[in-house]
Every structure is written in structure tokens, then in C-alpha cells.
Amino acid sequence: MNVRLTPQQEAFVKQQVAEGRYLSEAEVIREGLRLLADELEWRVDARRKIAIGMEQLRAGQVVEGEQAVEDVLAQVRKRRPRAKGA
């Protein structure tokens, strides 16, 4: 595979290697592709979660913000070990 980079992209890749962040230019490109794959996966997951949330909203399965915070705090209080002598 032959890839052409803009002069700015090429300078960025070379800078990453020169500053010791990566051992080679290929490593910089591989890391960039890995991060892109992670980002795309995150977007798919976020869209799925948003769709679930919208369905729950349409079904009336919602909790007001203050109540949600109180519910979480109550769960934390239940699970927190009691201090001796308290």
C-alpha cells in the first residue's frame, strides 16, 4: 500500500518520531489507524445507547435528574463500609 501525506501530515509524523513518542513513522500511522478504529467503534456504541435511551424515553421509563442522583447516592451509602465507632 502506498499512501500520500500532505506536507503538514508528514511533518507531524516525523515530529512524533523525533520527539521519541514513537519508534518509527509506521508506528505513528498504525497508532492513528487504531485510534480511528476506536473512535468509529465508540460512535456505533454511542448511537446504540442513544437509541435505547430514546426508546426508554418514549416508553416513559425516565427518572428526574435529582431523583437519579439521590438513588445513586443511596446505593453508595448502602455499599460503603461503616467506620468503626461511627
Sequence and secondary structure as in RCSB ss.txt:
>XXXX:A:sequence
MNVRLTPQQEAFVKQQVAEGRYLSEAEVIREGLRLLADELEWRVDARRKIAIGMEQLRAGQVVEGEQAVEDVLAQ
VRKRRPRAKGA
>XXXX:A:secstr
      HHHHHHHHHHHHTTS SSHHHHHHHHHHHHHHHHHHHHHHHHHHHHHHHHHHTT    HHHHHHHHHHH
HHHHS   TT 
